[in-house]
Amino acid sequence: MPTKQKRAYCKTCDKKTLHVATWNETKIGIGGHVFLSIITLGLWLPVAIVCISLSTINNSLAPVTAKYHCQECGTPL
């Protein structure tokens, strides 16, 4: 699970502490899409392209939207 760290002021701890953000990366199951595209003679290909594109976009935005939490008390930043 990827993480980002930064030092920030925690209101609960009343001091600067380490804050960590974690997020899950979505793994793309390309094998199933390839199989379905072959079986359906290419009819599944547009769906596969959309699924792979959405997964890629989600993975690139995940670090930006991740919420930081204080390492000492767990309060969100």
PyMOL Python script that loads the backbone (N, CA, C, O; Angstrom):
from pymol import cmd

cmd.read_pdbstr("""\
ATOM      1  N   MET A   1       0.848  -1.162   0.000  1.00  0.00           N
ATOM      2  CA  MET A   1       0.000   0.000   0.000  1.00  0.00           C
ATOM      3  C   MET A   1       0.904   1.239   0.000  1.00  0.00           C
ATOM      4  O   MET A   1       1.689   1.415   0.932  1.00  0.00           O
ATOM      5  N   PRO A   2       0.814   2.088  -1.006  1.00  0.00           N
ATOM      6  CA  PRO A   2       1.663   3.276  -1.084  1.00  0.00           C
ATOM      7  C   PRO A   2       1.317   4.289   0.016  1.00  0.00           C
ATOM      8  O   PRO A   2       0.172   4.372   0.460  1.00  0.00           O
ATOM      9  N   THR A   3       2.315   5.049   0.442  1.00  0.00           N
ATOM     10  CA  THR A   3       2.094   6.078   1.459  1.00  0.00           C
ATOM     11  C   THR A   3       2.807   7.368   1.093  1.00  0.00           C
ATOM     12  O   THR A   3       3.792   7.375   0.354  1.00  0.00           O
ATOM     13  N   LYS A   4       2.277   8.464   1.637  1.00  0.00           N
ATOM     14  CA  LYS A   4       2.944   9.762   1.567  1.00  0.00           C
ATOM     15  C   LYS A   4       3.045  10.278   2.988  1.00  0.00           C
ATOM     16  O   LYS A   4       2.161  10.031   3.808  1.00  0.00           O
ATOM     17  N   GLN A   5       4.127  10.999   3.285  1.00  0.00           N
ATOM     18  CA  GLN A   5       4.333  11.519   4.629  1.00  0.00           C
ATOM     19  C   GLN A   5       4.625  13.010   4.569  1.00  0.00           C
ATOM     20  O   GLN A   5       5.221  13.505   3.613  1.00  0.00           O
ATOM     21  N   LYS A   6       4.193  13.719   5.615  1.00  0.00           N
ATOM     22  CA  LYS A   6       4.568  15.123   5.770  1.00  0.00           C
ATOM     23  C   LYS A   6       4.426  15.514   7.229  1.00  0.00           C
ATOM     24  O   LYS A   6       3.635  14.941   7.978  1.00  0.00           O
ATOM     25  N   ARG A   7       5.220  16.510   7.608  1.00  0.00           N
ATOM     26  CA  ARG A   7       5.105  17.044   8.964  1.00  0.00           C
ATOM     27  C   ARG A   7       4.131  18.199   8.929  1.00  0.00           C
ATOM     28  O   ARG A   7       4.228  19.095   8.090  1.00  0.00           O
ATOM     29  N   ALA A   8       3.175  18.163   9.868  1.00  0.00           N
ATOM     30  CA  ALA A   8       2.162  19.206   9.927  1.00  0.00           C
ATOM     31  C   ALA A   8       1.733  19.397  11.376  1.00  0.00           C
ATOM     32  O   ALA A   8       1.995  18.553  12.233  1.00  0.00           O
ATOM     33  N   TYR A   9       1.071  20.516  11.633  1.00  0.00           N
ATOM     34  CA  TYR A   9       0.593  20.820  12.983  1.00  0.00           C
ATOM     35  C   TYR A   9      -0.689  20.044  13.259  1.00  0.00           C
ATOM     36  O   TYR A   9      -1.639  20.099  12.478  1.00  0.00           O
ATOM     37  N   CYS A  10      -0.708  19.326  14.370  1.00  0.00           N
ATOM     38  CA  CYS A  10      -1.887  18.573  14.800  1.00  0.00           C
ATOM     39  C   CYS A  10      -2.567  19.347  15.915  1.00  0.00           C
ATOM     40  O   CYS A  10      -1.940  19.646  16.932  1.00  0.00           O
ATOM     41  N   LYS A  11      -3.845  19.676  15.739  1.00  0.00           N
ATOM     42  CA  LYS A  11      -4.584  20.434  16.752  1.00  0.00           C
ATOM     43  C   LYS A  11      -4.812  19.612  18.014  1.00  0.00           C
ATOM     44  O   LYS A  11      -4.818  20.163  19.115  1.00  0.00           O
ATOM     45  N   THR A  12      -4.998  18.313  17.872  1.00  0.00           N
ATOM     46  CA  THR A  12      -5.241  17.457  19.032  1.00  0.00           C
ATOM     47  C   THR A  12      -3.976  17.307  19.879  1.00  0.00           C
ATOM     48  O   THR A  12      -4.029  17.416  21.104  1.00  0.00           O
ATOM     49  N   CYS A  13      -2.838  17.057  19.224  1.00  0.00           N
ATOM     50  CA  CYS A  13      -1.567  16.895  19.936  1.00  0.00           C
ATOM     51  C   CYS A  13      -0.964  18.237  20.327  1.00  0.00           C
ATOM     52  O   CYS A  13      -0.104  18.292  21.205  1.00  0.00           O
ATOM     53  N   ASP A  14      -1.402  19.319  19.689  1.00  0.00           N
ATOM     54  CA  ASP A  14      -0.914  20.680  19.923  1.00  0.00           C
ATOM     55  C   ASP A  14       0.582  20.806  19.635  1.00  0.00           C
ATOM     56  O   ASP A  14       1.305  21.505  20.345  1.00  0.00           O
ATOM     57  N   LYS A  15       1.037  20.116  18.578  1.00  0.00           N
ATOM     58  CA  LYS A  15       2.430  20.216  18.148  1.00  0.00           C
ATOM     59  C   LYS A  15       2.555  19.706  16.723  1.00  0.00           C
ATOM     60  O   LYS A  15       1.611  19.150  16.162  1.00  0.00           O
ATOM     61  N   LYS A  16       3.741  19.903  16.144  1.00  0.00           N
ATOM     62  CA  LYS A  16       4.011  19.375  14.804  1.00  0.00           C
ATOM     63  C   LYS A  16       4.310  17.894  14.911  1.00  0.00           C
ATOM     64  O   LYS A  16       5.167  17.480  15.692  1.00  0.00           O
ATOM     65  N   THR A  17       3.599  17.094  14.121  1.00  0.00           N
ATOM     66  CA  THR A  17       3.803  15.656  14.126  1.00  0.00           C
ATOM     67  C   THR A  17       3.866  15.141  12.693  1.00  0.00           C
ATOM     68  O   THR A  17       3.584  15.865  11.738  1.00  0.00           O
ATOM     69  N   LEU A  18       4.239  13.879  12.569  1.00  0.00           N
ATOM     70  CA  LEU A  18       4.269  13.234  11.265  1.00  0.00           C
ATOM     71  C   LEU A  18       2.858  12.800  10.885  1.00  0.00           C
ATOM     72  O   LEU A  18       2.173  12.141  11.667  1.00  0.00           O
ATOM     73  N   HIS A  19       2.427  13.171   9.688  1.00  0.00           N
ATOM     74  CA  HIS A  19       1.125  12.777   9.165  1.00  0.00           C
ATOM     75  C   HIS A  19       1.359  11.874   7.957  1.00  0.00           C
ATOM     76  O   HIS A  19       2.220  12.151   7.122  1.00  0.00           O
ATOM     77  N   VAL A  20       0.587  10.796   7.873  1.00  0.00           N
ATOM     78  CA  VAL A  20       0.747   9.813   6.812  1.00  0.00           C
ATOM     79  C   VAL A  20      -0.577   9.644   6.070  1.00  0.00           C
ATOM     80  O   VAL A  20      -1.646   9.598   6.677  1.00  0.00           O
ATOM     81  N   ALA A  21      -0.479   9.553   4.742  1.00  0.00           N
ATOM     82  CA  ALA A  21      -1.646   9.274   3.905  1.00  0.00           C
ATOM     83  C   ALA A  21      -1.391   7.966   3.171  1.00  0.00           C
ATOM     84  O   ALA A  21      -0.315   7.762   2.609  1.00  0.00           O
ATOM     85  N   THR A  22      -2.384   7.079   3.176  1.00  0.00           N
ATOM     86  CA  THR A  22      -2.280   5.822   2.447  1.00  0.00           C
ATOM     87  C   THR A  22      -3.464   5.683   1.503  1.00  0.00           C
ATOM     88  O   THR A  22      -4.522   6.270   1.730  1.00  0.00           O
ATOM     89  N   TRP A  23      -3.282   4.917   0.463  1.00  0.00           N
ATOM     90  CA  TRP A  23      -4.358   4.668  -0.496  1.00  0.00           C
ATOM     91  C   TRP A  23      -4.126   3.324  -1.151  1.00  0.00           C
ATOM     92  O   TRP A  23      -3.016   2.792  -1.138  1.00  0.00           O
ATOM     93  N   ASN A  24      -5.181   2.785  -1.719  1.00  0.00           N
ATOM     94  CA  ASN A  24      -5.104   1.499  -2.416  1.00  0.00           C
ATOM     95  C   ASN A  24      -4.986   1.737  -3.907  1.00  0.00           C
ATOM     96  O   ASN A  24      -5.693   2.572  -4.471  1.00  0.00           O
ATOM     97  N   GLU A  25      -4.096   1.007  -4.537  1.00  0.00           N
ATOM     98  CA  GLU A  25      -3.993   1.066  -5.993  1.00  0.00           C
ATOM     99  C   GLU A  25      -4.828  -0.055  -6.584  1.00  0.00           C
ATOM    100  O   GLU A  25      -4.774  -1.195  -6.123  1.00  0.00           O
ATOM    101  N   THR A  26      -5.595   0.277  -7.600  1.00  0.00           N
ATOM    102  CA  THR A  26      -6.425  -0.715  -8.272  1.00  0.00           C
ATOM    103  C   THR A  26      -5.583  -1.449  -9.303  1.00  0.00           C
ATOM    104  O   THR A  26      -4.915  -0.829 -10.130  1.00  0.00           O
ATOM    105  N   LYS A  27      -5.622  -2.761  -9.246  1.00  0.00           N
ATOM    106  CA  LYS A  27      -4.881  -3.555 -10.223  1.00  0.00           C
ATOM    107  C   LYS A  27      -5.802  -3.895 -11.378  1.00  0.00           C
ATOM    108  O   LYS A  27      -6.970  -4.229 -11.178  1.00  0.00           O
ATOM    109  N   ILE A  28      -5.277  -3.808 -12.571  1.00  0.00           N
ATOM    110  CA  ILE A  28      -6.059  -4.044 -13.778  1.00  0.00           C
ATOM    111  C   ILE A  28      -5.956  -5.517 -14.149  1.00  0.00           C
ATOM    112  O   ILE A  28      -4.856  -6.050 -14.297  1.00  0.00           O
ATOM    113  N   GLY A  29      -7.110  -6.178 -14.300  1.00  0.00           N
ATOM    114  CA  GLY A  29      -7.143  -7.574 -14.726  1.00  0.00           C
ATOM    115  C   GLY A  29      -7.279  -7.640 -16.239  1.00  0.00           C
ATOM    116  O   GLY A  29      -8.373  -7.854 -16.762  1.00  0.00           O
ATOM    117  N   ILE A  30      -6.176  -7.459 -16.935  1.00  0.00           N
ATOM    118  CA  ILE A  30      -6.214  -7.395 -18.399  1.00  0.00           C
ATOM    119  C   ILE A  30      -6.512  -8.756 -19.011  1.00  0.00           C
ATOM    120  O   ILE A  30      -7.119  -8.833 -20.080  1.00  0.00           O
ATOM    121  N   GLY A  31      -6.101  -9.817 -18.356  1.00  0.00           N
ATOM    122  CA  GLY A  31      -6.298 -11.154 -18.910  1.00  0.00           C
ATOM    123  C   GLY A  31      -7.758 -11.473 -19.188  1.00  0.00           C
ATOM    124  O   GLY A  31      -8.087 -12.029 -20.236  1.00  0.00           O
ATOM    125  N   GLY A  32      -8.628 -11.124 -18.257  1.00  0.00           N
ATOM    126  CA  GLY A  32     -10.055 -11.367 -18.444  1.00  0.00           C
ATOM    127  C   GLY A  32     -10.631 -10.567 -19.598  1.00  0.00           C
ATOM    128  O   GLY A  32     -11.472 -11.056 -20.352  1.00  0.00           O
ATOM    129  N   HIS A  33     -10.167  -9.323 -19.725  1.00  0.00           N
ATOM    130  CA  HIS A  33     -10.643  -8.477 -20.830  1.00  0.00           C
ATOM    131  C   HIS A  33     -10.178  -9.027 -22.184  1.00  0.00           C
ATOM    132  O   HIS A  33     -10.931  -9.019 -23.158  1.00  0.00           O
ATOM    133  N   VAL A  34      -8.948  -9.498 -22.233  1.00  0.00           N
ATOM    134  CA  VAL A  34      -8.445 -10.078 -23.484  1.00  0.00           C
ATOM    135  C   VAL A  34      -9.246 -11.327 -23.835  1.00  0.00           C
ATOM    136  O   VAL A  34      -9.645 -11.512 -24.984  1.00  0.00           O
ATOM    137  N   PHE A  35      -9.479 -12.176 -22.848  1.00  0.00           N
ATOM    138  CA  PHE A  35     -10.253 -13.399 -23.077  1.00  0.00           C
ATOM    139  C   PHE A  35     -11.659 -13.083 -23.598  1.00  0.00           C
ATOM    140  O   PHE A  35     -12.112 -13.671 -24.580  1.00  0.00           O
ATOM    141  N   LEU A  36     -12.341 -12.146 -22.928  1.00  0.00           N
ATOM    142  CA  LEU A  36     -13.695 -11.786 -23.362  1.00  0.00           C
ATOM    143  C   LEU A  36     -13.696 -11.128 -24.743  1.00  0.00           C
ATOM    144  O   LEU A  36     -14.618 -11.337 -25.531  1.00  0.00           O
ATOM    145  N   SER A  37     -12.673 -10.340 -25.031  1.00  0.00           N
ATOM    146  CA  SER A  37     -12.588  -9.714 -26.355  1.00  0.00           C
ATOM    147  C   SER A  37     -12.422 -10.768 -27.449  1.00  0.00           C
ATOM    148  O   SER A  37     -12.995 -10.632 -28.530  1.00  0.00           O
ATOM    149  N   ILE A  38     -11.651 -11.808 -27.180  1.00  0.00           N
ATOM    150  CA  ILE A  38     -11.463 -12.874 -28.171  1.00  0.00           C
ATOM    151  C   ILE A  38     -12.750 -13.689 -28.337  1.00  0.00           C
ATOM    152  O   ILE A  38     -13.165 -13.977 -29.460  1.00  0.00           O
ATOM    153  N   ILE A  39     -13.376 -14.057 -27.222  1.00  0.00           N
ATOM    154  CA  ILE A  39     -14.589 -14.874 -27.269  1.00  0.00           C
ATOM    155  C   ILE A  39     -15.738 -14.137 -27.967  1.00  0.00           C
ATOM    156  O   ILE A  39     -16.499 -14.747 -28.717  1.00  0.00           O
ATOM    157  N   THR A  40     -15.864 -12.827 -27.722  1.00  0.00           N
ATOM    158  CA  THR A  40     -16.969 -12.058 -28.316  1.00  0.00           C
ATOM    159  C   THR A  40     -16.580 -11.430 -29.648  1.00  0.00           C
ATOM    160  O   THR A  40     -17.292 -10.570 -30.167  1.00  0.00           O
ATOM    161  N   LEU A  41     -15.454 -11.860 -30.197  1.00  0.00           N
ATOM    162  CA  LEU A  41     -14.964 -11.349 -31.492  1.00  0.00           C
ATOM    163  C   LEU A  41     -14.802  -9.826 -31.502  1.00  0.00           C
ATOM    164  O   LEU A  41     -15.131  -9.161 -32.485  1.00  0.00           O
ATOM    165  N   GLY A  42     -14.292  -9.290 -30.397  1.00  0.00           N
ATOM    166  CA  GLY A  42     -13.975  -7.869 -30.324  1.00  0.00           C
ATOM    167  C   GLY A  42     -15.083  -6.989 -29.786  1.00  0.00           C
ATOM    168  O   GLY A  42     -14.867  -5.793 -29.587  1.00  0.00           O
ATOM    169  N   LEU A  43     -16.263  -7.540 -29.543  1.00  0.00           N
ATOM    170  CA  LEU A  43     -17.367  -6.721 -29.026  1.00  0.00           C
ATOM    171  C   LEU A  43     -17.093  -6.219 -27.601  1.00  0.00           C
ATOM    172  O   LEU A  43     -17.615  -5.180 -27.194  1.00  0.00           O
ATOM    173  N   TRP A  44     -16.291  -6.946 -26.864  1.00  0.00           N
ATOM    174  CA  TRP A  44     -15.981  -6.555 -25.483  1.00  0.00           C
ATOM    175  C   TRP A  44     -14.876  -5.487 -25.436  1.00  0.00           C
ATOM    176  O   TRP A  44     -14.675  -4.871 -24.390  1.00  0.00           O
ATOM    177  N   LEU A  45     -14.172  -5.259 -26.519  1.00  0.00           N
ATOM    178  CA  LEU A  45     -13.017  -4.356 -26.547  1.00  0.00           C
ATOM    179  C   LEU A  45     -13.339  -2.934 -26.070  1.00  0.00           C
ATOM    180  O   LEU A  45     -12.552  -2.394 -25.293  1.00  0.00           O
ATOM    181  N   PRO A  46     -14.443  -2.291 -26.480  1.00  0.00           N
ATOM    182  CA  PRO A  46     -14.736  -0.952 -25.962  1.00  0.00           C
ATOM    183  C   PRO A  46     -14.920  -0.929 -24.444  1.00  0.00           C
ATOM    184  O   PRO A  46     -14.491   0.015 -23.779  1.00  0.00           O
ATOM    185  N   VAL A  47     -15.550  -1.955 -23.902  1.00  0.00           N
ATOM    186  CA  VAL A  47     -15.732  -2.035 -22.449  1.00  0.00           C
ATOM    187  C   VAL A  47     -14.381  -2.180 -21.763  1.00  0.00           C
ATOM    188  O   VAL A  47     -14.127  -1.552 -20.736  1.00  0.00           O
ATOM    189  N   ALA A  48     -13.516  -3.013 -22.336  1.00  0.00           N
ATOM    190  CA  ALA A  48     -12.185  -3.215 -21.767  1.00  0.00           C
ATOM    191  C   ALA A  48     -11.394  -1.911 -21.761  1.00  0.00           C
ATOM    192  O   ALA A  48     -10.722  -1.599 -20.778  1.00  0.00           O
ATOM    193  N   ILE A  49     -11.469  -1.149 -22.849  1.00  0.00           N
ATOM    194  CA  ILE A  49     -10.742   0.124 -22.927  1.00  0.00           C
ATOM    195  C   ILE A  49     -11.242   1.095 -21.872  1.00  0.00           C
ATOM    196  O   ILE A  49     -10.440   1.777 -21.233  1.00  0.00           O
ATOM    197  N   VAL A  50     -12.552   1.170 -21.678  1.00  0.00           N
ATOM    198  CA  VAL A  50     -13.118   2.055 -20.660  1.00  0.00           C
ATOM    199  C   VAL A  50     -12.679   1.622 -19.263  1.00  0.00           C
ATOM    200  O   VAL A  50     -12.280   2.460 -18.454  1.00  0.00           O
ATOM    201  N   CYS A  51     -12.748   0.333 -18.976  1.00  0.00           N
ATOM    202  CA  CYS A  51     -12.347  -0.173 -17.653  1.00  0.00           C
ATOM    203  C   CYS A  51     -10.875   0.117 -17.358  1.00  0.00           C
ATOM    204  O   CYS A  51     -10.538   0.564 -16.262  1.00  0.00           O
ATOM    205  N   ILE A  52     -10.020  -0.132 -18.311  1.00  0.00           N
ATOM    206  CA  ILE A  52      -8.586   0.101 -18.127  1.00  0.00           C
ATOM    207  C   ILE A  52      -8.308   1.595 -17.975  1.00  0.00           C
ATOM    208  O   ILE A  52      -7.477   1.984 -17.155  1.00  0.00           O
ATOM    209  N   SER A  53      -8.984   2.430 -18.746  1.00  0.00           N
ATOM    210  CA  SER A  53      -8.792   3.881 -18.648  1.00  0.00           C
ATOM    211  C   SER A  53      -9.236   4.399 -17.289  1.00  0.00           C
ATOM    212  O   SER A  53      -8.525   5.195 -16.675  1.00  0.00           O
ATOM    213  N   LEU A  54     -10.394   3.964 -16.806  1.00  0.00           N
ATOM    214  CA  LEU A  54     -10.885   4.413 -15.498  1.00  0.00           C
ATOM    215  C   LEU A  54      -9.962   3.964 -14.369  1.00  0.00           C
ATOM    216  O   LEU A  54      -9.727   4.715 -13.423  1.00  0.00           O
ATOM    217  N   SER A  55      -9.445   2.761 -14.463  1.00  0.00           N
ATOM    218  CA  SER A  55      -8.528   2.271 -13.444  1.00  0.00           C
ATOM    219  C   SER A  55      -7.236   3.088 -13.427  1.00  0.00           C
ATOM    220  O   SER A  55      -6.710   3.401 -12.359  1.00  0.00           O
ATOM    221  N   THR A  56      -6.731   3.429 -14.605  1.00  0.00           N
ATOM    222  CA  THR A  56      -5.513   4.232 -14.706  1.00  0.00           C
ATOM    223  C   THR A  56      -5.736   5.632 -14.142  1.00  0.00           C
ATOM    224  O   THR A  56      -4.876   6.157 -13.434  1.00  0.00           O
ATOM    225  N   ILE A  57      -6.871   6.233 -14.445  1.00  0.00           N
ATOM    226  CA  ILE A  57      -7.189   7.570 -13.932  1.00  0.00           C
ATOM    227  C   ILE A  57      -7.319   7.525 -12.416  1.00  0.00           C
ATOM    228  O   ILE A  57      -6.818   8.412 -11.725  1.00  0.00           O
ATOM    229  N   ASN A  58      -7.989   6.498 -11.892  1.00  0.00           N
ATOM    230  CA  ASN A  58      -8.156   6.364 -10.452  1.00  0.00           C
ATOM    231  C   ASN A  58      -6.808   6.228  -9.748  1.00  0.00           C
ATOM    232  O   ASN A  58      -6.600   6.836  -8.698  1.00  0.00           O
ATOM    233  N   ASN A  59      -5.897   5.447 -10.306  1.00  0.00           N
ATOM    234  CA  ASN A  59      -4.575   5.270  -9.701  1.00  0.00           C
ATOM    235  C   ASN A  59      -3.763   6.552  -9.723  1.00  0.00           C
ATOM    236  O   ASN A  59      -2.985   6.801  -8.802  1.00  0.00           O
ATOM    237  N   SER A  60      -3.928   7.373 -10.758  1.00  0.00           N
ATOM    238  CA  SER A  60      -3.149   8.613 -10.819  1.00  0.00           C
ATOM    239  C   SER A  60      -3.720   9.683  -9.899  1.00  0.00           C
ATOM    240  O   SER A  60      -2.977  10.562  -9.462  1.00  0.00           O
ATOM    241  N   LEU A  61      -5.020   9.641  -9.588  1.00  0.00           N
ATOM    242  CA  LEU A  61      -5.630  10.631  -8.700  1.00  0.00           C
ATOM    243  C   LEU A  61      -5.588  10.237  -7.232  1.00  0.00           C
ATOM    244  O   LEU A  61      -5.755  11.094  -6.365  1.00  0.00           O
ATOM    245  N   ALA A  62      -5.370   8.975  -6.934  1.00  0.00           N
ATOM    246  CA  ALA A  62      -5.400   8.496  -5.557  1.00  0.00           C
ATOM    247  C   ALA A  62      -4.426   9.236  -4.635  1.00  0.00           C
ATOM    248  O   ALA A  62      -4.830   9.604  -3.532  1.00  0.00           O
ATOM    249  N   PRO A  63      -3.167   9.476  -5.022  1.00  0.00           N
ATOM    250  CA  PRO A  63      -2.268  10.199  -4.111  1.00  0.00           C
ATOM    251  C   PRO A  63      -2.702  11.636  -3.854  1.00  0.00           C
ATOM    252  O   PRO A  63      -2.414  12.185  -2.791  1.00  0.00           O
ATOM    253  N   VAL A  64      -3.380  12.246  -4.799  1.00  0.00           N
ATOM    254  CA  VAL A  64      -3.810  13.639  -4.651  1.00  0.00           C
ATOM    255  C   VAL A  64      -4.967  13.747  -3.662  1.00  0.00           C
ATOM    256  O   VAL A  64      -5.029  14.701  -2.887  1.00  0.00           O
ATOM    257  N   THR A  65      -5.876  12.785  -3.680  1.00  0.00           N
ATOM    258  CA  THR A  65      -7.069  12.850  -2.843  1.00  0.00           C
ATOM    259  C   THR A  65      -6.915  12.115  -1.514  1.00  0.00           C
ATOM    260  O   THR A  65      -7.865  12.076  -0.733  1.00  0.00           O
ATOM    261  N   ALA A  66      -5.754  11.535  -1.235  1.00  0.00           N
ATOM    262  CA  ALA A  66      -5.544  10.786   0.008  1.00  0.00           C
ATOM    263  C   ALA A  66      -5.594  11.726   1.205  1.00  0.00           C
ATOM    264  O   ALA A  66      -5.120  12.859   1.132  1.00  0.00           O
ATOM    265  N   LYS A  67      -6.168  11.254   2.302  1.00  0.00           N
ATOM    266  CA  LYS A  67      -6.296  12.040   3.530  1.00  0.00           C
ATOM    267  C   LYS A  67      -5.143  11.710   4.478  1.00  0.00           C
ATOM    268  O   LYS A  67      -4.812  10.544   4.693  1.00  0.00           O
ATOM    269  N   TYR A  68      -4.542  12.752   5.036  1.00  0.00           N
ATOM    270  CA  TYR A  68      -3.444  12.581   5.989  1.00  0.00           C
ATOM    271  C   TYR A  68      -4.000  12.404   7.397  1.00  0.00           C
ATOM    272  O   TYR A  68      -4.988  13.037   7.768  1.00  0.00           O
ATOM    273  N   HIS A  69      -3.343  11.518   8.195  1.00  0.00           N
ATOM    274  CA  HIS A  69      -3.707  11.278   9.570  1.00  0.00           C
ATOM    275  C   HIS A  69      -2.465  11.393  10.446  1.00  0.00           C
ATOM    276  O   HIS A  69      -1.373  10.983  10.053  1.00  0.00           O
ATOM    277  N   CYS A  70      -2.648  11.958  11.636  1.00  0.00           N
ATOM    278  CA  CYS A  70      -1.556  12.100  12.597  1.00  0.00           C
ATOM    279  C   CYS A  70      -1.096  10.723  13.041  1.00  0.00           C
ATOM    280  O   CYS A  70      -1.923   9.860  13.337  1.00  0.00           O
ATOM    281  N   GLN A  71       0.213  10.506  13.093  1.00  0.00           N
ATOM    282  CA  GLN A  71       0.765   9.228  13.513  1.00  0.00           C
ATOM    283  C   GLN A  71       0.640   9.005  15.014  1.00  0.00           C
ATOM    284  O   GLN A  71       0.652   7.859  15.464  1.00  0.00           O
ATOM    285  N   GLU A  72       0.522  10.064  15.791  1.00  0.00           N
ATOM    286  CA  GLU A  72       0.468   9.914  17.245  1.00  0.00           C
ATOM    287  C   GLU A  72      -0.950   9.697  17.774  1.00  0.00           C
ATOM    288  O   GLU A  72      -1.162   8.855  18.647  1.00  0.00           O
ATOM    289  N   CYS A  73      -1.931  10.458  17.246  1.00  0.00           N
ATOM    290  CA  CYS A  73      -3.288  10.345  17.775  1.00  0.00           C
ATOM    291  C   CYS A  73      -4.305   9.830  16.749  1.00  0.00           C
ATOM    292  O   CYS A  73      -5.406   9.435  17.131  1.00  0.00           O
ATOM    293  N   GLY A  74      -3.962   9.826  15.461  1.00  0.00           N
ATOM    294  CA  GLY A  74      -4.858   9.320  14.438  1.00  0.00           C
ATOM    295  C   GLY A  74      -5.868  10.328  13.914  1.00  0.00           C
ATOM    296  O   GLY A  74      -6.713   9.987  13.087  1.00  0.00           O
ATOM    297  N   THR A  75      -5.789  11.562  14.386  1.00  0.00           N
ATOM    298  CA  THR A  75      -6.722  12.596  13.928  1.00  0.00           C
ATOM    299  C   THR A  75      -6.444  12.965  12.491  1.00  0.00           C
ATOM    300  O   THR A  75      -5.286  13.159  12.121  1.00  0.00           O
ATOM    301  N   PRO A  76      -7.501  13.070  11.647  1.00  0.00           N
ATOM    302  CA  PRO A  76      -7.277  13.502  10.265  1.00  0.00           C
ATOM    303  C   PRO A  76      -6.818  14.954  10.209  1.00  0.00           C
ATOM    304  O   PRO A  76      -7.210  15.773  11.041  1.00  0.00           O
ATOM    305  N   LEU A  77      -6.007  15.254   9.247  1.00  0.00           N
ATOM    306  CA  LEU A  77      -5.477  16.616   9.076  1.00  0.00           C
ATOM    307  C   LEU A  77      -6.531  17.530   8.518  1.00  0.00           C
ATOM    308  O   LEU A  77      -6.271  18.715   8.306  1.00  0.00           O
TER     309      LEU A  77
END
""", "prot")
cmd.dss("prot")
cmd.show_as("cartoon", "prot")
cmd.util.cbc("prot")
cmd.orient("prot")
